[in-house]
Amino acid sequence: MIEFKNVSLVYPNGTQGLKNINLKINDGEFVVVVGLSGAGKSTLIRSMNRLVTPTDGELFIDDENILAYNSRNLRKLRTEVGMIFQNYNLVKRSTVMKNVISGRLGYTGTLKSLLGIFSKEELSLAYQSLERVNIAEKVYQRADQLSGGQQQRVAIARVLTQQPKVVLADEPVASLDPPTSHQVMTYLRKINKEDNITTVVNLHFIDMAMEYADRIIGMRAGEVVFDGPASEVSESTFEEIYGRKIREDDLVGGQDDE
């Protein structure tokens, strides 16, 4: 379980990223976080693996306060909490396999990592991960030869190879066209259900949030302003979260550059 207790974050320039967040995210949930650009969605997600560090409160993952972690603890945390980024975060000149097997780096010693030495079991796991997102045929291609949707599937396979307890996805479909976006979300949802991996996704697309989420968390100005089952969400709910009327283009698309 992930639990925020009175968590706030003030950046060095004085900007308040999070304001007194209190949340519990249960094991195996598929949670979508929505809100306008600057609402605090990325800050919330990135606090869960300490890419950003809250300045007040406590943040528990499996009953351990990760805000008290030192560098060694953080290394372990980041093997257990996988991250998928909007820009894929792949090594473009490396092959698909090299990118995916890098999901094991947190478990491998420094020397083996530098030399690229992995066991047969790890290599098999990486290939199986590629099969699960239907991109195994690209295993020896360079990442920069793939389309955006294919690169994001490679990023998902890398996280699968990491075998995390939690997957965080920060605007994973913001750069993709609608059909490809749905494909990526379908894979994330499938992995969540099959492996019971707690999944927290930032989305700007309202229709996708309603289609894929078990639960929707709405943020505005660093605060949680809605938290409930996706089945209870309507267009008026989003208008309350966003603090304004929802235009038609917001319902079907749009990008969030937070």
FIMIKE-923229 format. One record per residue (C-alpha): x, y, z; residue in three letters. Coordinates in pm, 1 decimal. Example, Ala and Ser with C-alpha at 12.3 -4.5 7.8 and 13.67 -1.06 7.14 Angstrom:
// FIMIKE-923229
c1->1230.0, c2->-450.0, c3->780.0, code->ala
c1->1367.0, c2->-106.0, c3->714.0, code->ser
END
This chain:
// FIMIKE-923229
c1->0.0, c2->0.0, c3->0.0, code->met
c1->106.0, c2->358.1, c3->-69.9, code->ile
c1->7.1, c2->616.1, c3->189.7, code->glu
c1->57.4, c2->992.7, c3->193.9, code->phe
c1->28.6, c2->1152.5, c3->537.8, code->lys
c1->11.9, c2->1532.8, c3->537.9, code->asn
c1->260.6, c2->1548.1, c3->249.5, code->val
c1->360.6, c2->1888.6, c3->115.5, code->ser
c1->636.1, c2->1998.5, c3->-119.2, code->leu
c1->772.1, c2->2347.6, c3->-162.4, code->val
c1->1030.4, c2->2392.5, c3->-437.7, code->tyr
c1->1343.3, c2->2605.6, c3->-373.4, code->pro
c1->1189.4, c2->2893.2, c3->-574.1, code->asn
c1->894.3, c2->2899.3, c3->-333.3, code->gly
c1->643.7, c2->2725.3, c3->-560.4, code->thr
c1->417.2, c2->2486.8, c3->-371.0, code->gln
c1->396.7, c2->2160.7, c3->-563.9, code->gly
c1->190.6, c2->1963.8, c3->-311.3, code->leu
c1->-30.9, c2->2088.9, c3->-28.5, code->lys
c1->-111.9, c2->1861.7, c3->264.1, code->asn
c1->-181.3, c2->1543.3, c3->63.9, code->ile
c1->-351.4, c2->1254.8, c3->245.5, code->asn
c1->-407.8, c2->948.9, c3->27.0, code->leu
c1->-408.6, c2->570.4, c3->43.9, code->lys
c1->-352.7, c2->367.1, c3->-272.9, code->ile
c1->-422.9, c2->-2.0, c3->-225.8, code->asn
c1->-225.4, c2->-292.4, c3->-367.8, code->asp
c1->-328.7, c2->-378.0, c3->-723.4, code->gly
c1->-528.9, c2->-61.6, c3->-789.9, code->glu
c1->-522.0, c2->113.0, c3->-1127.5, code->phe
c1->-535.5, c2->481.4, c3->-1038.2, code->val
c1->-547.6, c2->770.6, c3->-1284.0, code->val
c1->-452.4, c2->1120.8, c3->-1168.0, code->val
c1->-609.0, c2->1409.5, c3->-1361.3, code->val
c1->-585.6, c2->1788.6, c3->-1350.6, code->gly
c1->-472.9, c2->2087.1, c3->-1550.7, code->leu
c1->-109.1, c2->2161.7, c3->-1627.8, code->ser
c1->59.0, c2->2273.0, c3->-1306.3, code->gly
c1->-197.6, c2->2098.8, c3->-1085.0, code->ala
c1->69.5, c2->1883.7, c3->-918.9, code->gly
c1->11.1, c2->1552.4, c3->-1097.7, code->lys
c1->374.0, c2->1495.3, c3->-1196.7, code->ser
c1->497.0, c2->1609.4, c3->-855.9, code->thr
c1->263.1, c2->1360.1, c3->-686.4, code->leu
c1->379.8, c2->1068.7, c3->-900.4, code->ile
c1->748.9, c2->1157.7, c3->-884.8, code->arg
c1->738.1, c2->1179.2, c3->-506.7, code->ser
c1->654.7, c2->806.9, c3->-494.3, code->met
c1->1000.5, c2->709.9, c3->-616.0, code->asn
c1->1176.1, c2->1016.8, c3->-475.8, code->arg
c1->1252.3, c2->1180.0, c3->-809.8, code->leu
c1->1126.9, c2->1475.9, c3->-611.6, code->val
c1->1137.9, c2->1486.6, c3->-232.8, code->thr
c1->848.1, c2->1628.9, c3->-29.6, code->pro
c1->947.4, c2->1886.9, c3->230.3, code->thr
c1->684.2, c2->1790.5, c3->491.0, code->asp
c1->486.0, c2->1485.7, c3->599.2, code->gly
c1->538.8, c2->1112.7, c3->559.6, code->glu
c1->509.1, c2->890.3, c3->253.5, code->leu
c1->481.0, c2->516.8, c3->317.0, code->phe
c1->526.0, c2->230.9, c3->71.9, code->ile
c1->466.0, c2->-108.6, c3->232.0, code->asp
c1->474.6, c2->54.0, c3->577.4, code->asp
c1->816.8, c2->215.8, c3->526.8, code->glu
c1->855.1, c2->593.6, c3->520.4, code->asn
c1->1048.6, c2->649.1, c3->197.6, code->ile
c1->1113.7, c2->1013.2, c3->285.0, code->leu
c1->1363.5, c2->889.0, c3->544.2, code->ala
c1->1554.7, c2->675.7, c3->291.4, code->tyr
c1->1928.1, c2->717.6, c3->230.1, code->asn
c1->2092.1, c2->655.8, c3->-109.3, code->ser
c1->2120.0, c2->280.0, c3->-54.9, code->arg
c1->1751.9, c2->254.5, c3->37.9, code->asn
c1->1662.4, c2->463.9, c3->-265.9, code->leu
c1->1836.6, c2->219.6, c3->-497.8, code->arg
c1->1621.3, c2->-60.7, c3->-356.3, code->lys
c1->1308.3, c2->155.4, c3->-376.8, code->leu
c1->1365.2, c2->222.4, c3->-745.9, code->arg
c1->1387.2, c2->-149.2, c3->-820.6, code->thr
c1->1044.3, c2->-191.2, c3->-660.0, code->glu
c1->882.1, c2->119.3, c3->-810.8, code->val
c1->907.6, c2->129.6, c3->-1190.2, code->gly
c1->866.5, c2->449.2, c3->-1392.8, code->met
c1->734.9, c2->511.8, c3->-1744.4, code->ile
c1->798.5, c2->857.5, c3->-1889.8, code->phe
c1->623.5, c2->1069.5, c3->-2151.3, code->gln
c1->942.4, c2->1085.5, c3->-2362.6, code->asn
c1->1011.5, c2->707.7, c3->-2326.0, code->tyr
c1->1357.0, c2->765.6, c3->-2170.3, code->asn
c1->1526.8, c2->505.2, c3->-2390.5, code->leu
c1->1890.7, c2->495.4, c3->-2502.2, code->val
c1->1815.4, c2->570.4, c3->-2865.6, code->lys
c1->2134.5, c2->424.5, c3->-3013.2, code->arg
c1->2102.9, c2->98.2, c3->-2821.6, code->ser
c1->1901.2, c2->-202.3, c3->-2933.0, code->thr
c1->1557.2, c2->-278.8, c3->-2799.9, code->val
c1->1698.9, c2->-571.7, c3->-2599.4, code->met
c1->1967.9, c2->-356.1, c3->-2436.6, code->lys
c1->1704.4, c2->-104.4, c3->-2334.2, code->asn
c1->1473.9, c2->-368.9, c3->-2191.6, code->val
c1->1743.0, c2->-564.1, c3->-2006.3, code->ile
c1->1845.0, c2->-238.7, c3->-1838.1, code->ser
c1->1541.2, c2->-297.2, c3->-1618.6, code->gly
c1->1763.2, c2->-542.6, c3->-1429.3, code->arg
c1->2040.5, c2->-291.7, c3->-1354.5, code->leu
c1->1909.9, c2->-223.3, c3->-1004.2, code->gly
c1->1963.6, c2->-590.0, c3->-917.1, code->tyr
c1->2309.4, c2->-618.3, c3->-1073.6, code->thr
c1->2645.7, c2->-516.5, c3->-930.1, code->gly
c1->2825.9, c2->-215.4, c3->-1072.9, code->thr
c1->3090.5, c2->-415.8, c3->-1260.9, code->leu
c1->2838.2, c2->-649.1, c3->-1423.2, code->lys
c1->2624.9, c2->-350.0, c3->-1517.6, code->ser
c1->2920.1, c2->-177.6, c3->-1686.0, code->leu
c1->3012.3, c2->-494.2, c3->-1873.3, code->leu
c1->2653.2, c2->-574.4, c3->-1965.2, code->gly
c1->2666.0, c2->-919.1, c3->-1807.7, code->ile
c1->2323.2, c2->-1069.0, c3->-1746.5, code->phe
c1->2210.7, c2->-1423.1, c3->-1672.4, code->ser
c1->2017.4, c2->-1642.6, c3->-1914.4, code->lys
c1->1718.7, c2->-1607.1, c3->-1683.4, code->glu
c1->1734.6, c2->-1227.2, c3->-1703.0, code->glu
c1->1768.1, c2->-1230.5, c3->-2080.8, code->leu
c1->1473.4, c2->-1470.8, c3->-2103.3, code->ser
c1->1266.8, c2->-1242.9, c3->-1878.6, code->leu
c1->1346.6, c2->-944.0, c3->-2102.1, code->ala
c1->1238.1, c2->-1133.7, c3->-2413.8, code->tyr
c1->917.7, c2->-1250.2, c3->-2245.2, code->gln
c1->845.9, c2->-890.3, c3->-2148.9, code->ser
c1->879.6, c2->-787.0, c3->-2513.9, code->leu
c1->642.5, c2->-1066.9, c3->-2612.4, code->glu
c1->384.8, c2->-942.4, c3->-2363.0, code->arg
c1->365.5, c2->-606.3, c3->-2540.3, code->val
c1->386.7, c2->-766.6, c3->-2887.3, code->asn
c1->712.7, c2->-614.4, c3->-2996.5, code->ile
c1->956.1, c2->-907.2, c3->-2969.4, code->ala
c1->1019.3, c2->-895.3, c3->-3345.3, code->glu
c1->1202.3, c2->-564.1, c3->-3292.1, code->lys
c1->1444.2, c2->-711.0, c3->-3037.1, code->val
c1->1763.2, c2->-630.5, c3->-3233.6, code->tyr
c1->1656.7, c2->-296.9, c3->-3380.9, code->gln
c1->1785.5, c2->32.2, c3->-3246.9, code->arg
c1->1536.3, c2->224.9, c3->-3037.1, code->ala
c1->1559.0, c2->531.5, c3->-3262.0, code->asp
c1->1428.4, c2->325.1, c3->-3554.5, code->gln
c1->1094.0, c2->270.7, c3->-3381.0, code->leu
c1->777.2, c2->476.9, c3->-3383.7, code->ser
c1->669.0, c2->661.8, c3->-3070.2, code->gly
c1->414.0, c2->396.1, c3->-2981.2, code->gly
c1->669.2, c2->118.8, c3->-3028.0, code->gln
c1->919.9, c2->303.4, c3->-2810.9, code->gln
c1->663.1, c2->335.8, c3->-2532.6, code->gln
c1->592.7, c2->-38.6, c3->-2554.6, code->arg
c1->966.4, c2->-98.5, c3->-2516.1, code->val
c1->958.1, c2->125.2, c3->-2208.2, code->ala
c1->672.5, c2->-85.0, c3->-2067.4, code->ile
c1->870.9, c2->-403.5, c3->-2137.7, code->ala
c1->1168.2, c2->-253.5, c3->-1952.4, code->arg
c1->950.8, c2->-190.8, c3->-1648.2, code->val
c1->813.0, c2->-545.7, c3->-1668.2, code->leu
c1->1169.6, c2->-680.1, c3->-1671.3, code->thr
c1->1232.4, c2->-482.4, c3->-1354.2, code->gln
c1->954.3, c2->-685.2, c3->-1181.3, code->gln
c1->834.2, c2->-394.8, c3->-967.0, code->pro
c1->556.7, c2->-386.8, c3->-708.0, code->lys
c1->440.9, c2->-45.8, c3->-832.0, code->val
c1->437.4, c2->113.6, c3->-1177.9, code->val
c1->421.4, c2->491.8, c3->-1216.2, code->leu
c1->343.3, c2->640.8, c3->-1557.2, code->ala
c1->388.2, c2->1015.7, c3->-1604.3, code->asp
c1->178.2, c2->1124.7, c3->-1905.2, code->glu
c1->269.3, c2->805.3, c3->-2097.2, code->pro
c1->44.6, c2->881.2, c3->-2397.5, code->val
c1->69.7, c2->1260.0, c3->-2424.5, code->ala
c1->291.5, c2->1240.0, c3->-2735.6, code->ser
c1->92.9, c2->966.0, c3->-2912.4, code->leu
c1->-203.7, c2->963.9, c3->-3149.5, code->asp
c1->-539.1, c2->837.2, c3->-3011.2, code->pro
c1->-528.8, c2->476.9, c3->-3146.9, code->pro
c1->-171.5, c2->428.7, c3->-3023.8, code->thr
c1->-260.3, c2->588.7, c3->-2691.1, code->ser
c1->-538.6, c2->335.7, c3->-2638.2, code->his
c1->-300.2, c2->53.1, c3->-2727.4, code->gln
c1->-47.9, c2->168.2, c3->-2465.3, code->val
c1->-318.3, c2->211.8, c3->-2201.3, code->met
c1->-454.6, c2->-134.4, c3->-2280.1, code->thr
c1->-112.0, c2->-289.0, c3->-2215.8, code->tyr
c1->-72.6, c2->-98.4, c3->-1889.0, code->leu
c1->-416.5, c2->-209.7, c3->-1772.7, code->arg
c1->-353.0, c2->-571.2, c3->-1879.8, code->lys
c1->-25.0, c2->-586.6, c3->-1686.6, code->ile
c1->-191.3, c2->-430.0, c3->-1383.0, code->asn
c1->-460.8, c2->-697.4, c3->-1378.6, code->lys
c1->-247.6, c2->-998.6, c3->-1471.6, code->glu
c1->40.7, c2->-922.4, c3->-1233.9, code->asp
c1->-153.9, c2->-732.3, c3->-965.1, code->asn
c1->94.1, c2->-444.4, c3->-994.1, code->ile
c1->-24.9, c2->-122.3, c3->-835.0, code->thr
c1->-37.7, c2->130.7, c3->-1119.9, code->thr
c1->-61.9, c2->509.9, c3->-1096.5, code->val
c1->-95.3, c2->702.7, c3->-1422.7, code->val
c1->-109.7, c2->1076.4, c3->-1496.3, code->asn
c1->-344.9, c2->1152.9, c3->-1782.9, code->leu
c1->-479.6, c2->1465.3, c3->-1945.9, code->his
c1->-731.4, c2->1277.7, c3->-2160.8, code->phe
c1->-1065.1, c2->1266.2, c3->-1981.0, code->ile
c1->-1219.4, c2->988.9, c3->-2189.8, code->asp
c1->-920.0, c2->762.6, c3->-2126.1, code->met
c1->-926.0, c2->830.2, c3->-1754.5, code->ala
c1->-1288.8, c2->719.4, c3->-1739.8, code->met
c1->-1229.0, c2->415.5, c3->-1960.6, code->glu
c1->-922.9, c2->263.8, c3->-1792.4, code->tyr
c1->-915.6, c2->375.2, c3->-1428.3, code->ala
c1->-1047.1, c2->186.4, c3->-1126.9, code->asp
c1->-1017.7, c2->509.5, c3->-934.7, code->arg
c1->-966.4, c2->872.8, c3->-1031.4, code->ile
c1->-779.9, c2->1132.1, c3->-824.9, code->ile
c1->-834.7, c2->1493.8, c3->-928.2, code->gly
c1->-577.8, c2->1761.8, c3->-846.0, code->met
c1->-584.7, c2->2139.5, c3->-859.6, code->arg
c1->-313.5, c2->2377.6, c3->-736.0, code->ala
c1->-124.9, c2->2101.5, c3->-555.0, code->gly
c1->-427.5, c2->1971.3, c3->-367.1, code->glu
c1->-649.0, c2->1664.2, c3->-405.0, code->val
c1->-995.3, c2->1796.0, c3->-493.0, code->val
c1->-1154.5, c2->1463.8, c3->-593.6, code->phe
c1->-1092.6, c2->1099.5, c3->-506.8, code->asp
c1->-1338.1, c2->828.7, c3->-602.3, code->gly
c1->-1426.1, c2->529.2, c3->-821.7, code->pro
c1->-1422.6, c2->592.6, c3->-1195.7, code->ala
c1->-1780.5, c2->462.0, c3->-1206.9, code->ser
c1->-1892.9, c2->766.9, c3->-1008.6, code->glu
c1->-1721.9, c2->1023.5, c3->-1234.4, code->val
c1->-1912.9, c2->1238.8, c3->-1480.6, code->ser
c1->-1837.5, c2->1541.0, c3->-1697.2, code->glu
c1->-1949.7, c2->1765.1, c3->-1411.9, code->ser
c1->-1689.9, c2->1597.5, c3->-1186.6, code->thr
c1->-1416.3, c2->1702.5, c3->-1426.8, code->phe
c1->-1557.2, c2->2053.9, c3->-1439.6, code->glu
c1->-1524.2, c2->2065.7, c3->-1059.7, code->glu
c1->-1166.5, c2->1930.6, c3->-1075.2, code->ile
c1->-1060.8, c2->2172.9, c3->-1347.6, code->tyr
c1->-1254.7, c2->2464.4, c3->-1205.9, code->gly
c1->-1408.1, c2->2552.0, c3->-1542.8, code->arg
c1->-1632.2, c2->2420.3, c3->-1818.6, code->lys
c1->-1497.1, c2->2129.8, c3->-2020.3, code->ile
c1->-1457.0, c2->2208.5, c3->-2388.9, code->arg
c1->-1512.2, c2->1939.3, c3->-2648.7, code->glu
c1->-1141.0, c2->1923.1, c3->-2738.9, code->asp
c1->-1056.0, c2->1849.9, c3->-2374.0, code->asp
c1->-1288.1, c2->1550.5, c3->-2378.1, code->leu
c1->-1112.8, c2->1384.0, c3->-2670.2, code->val
c1->-754.9, c2->1505.0, c3->-2646.8, code->gly
c1->-512.0, c2->1779.4, c3->-2570.8, code->gly
c1->-168.9, c2->1778.6, c3->-2412.7, code->gln
c1->-43.7, c2->1859.9, c3->-2067.4, code->asp
c1->312.7, c2->1983.2, c3->-2047.9, code->asp
c1->346.5, c2->1971.0, c3->-1671.3, code->glu
END
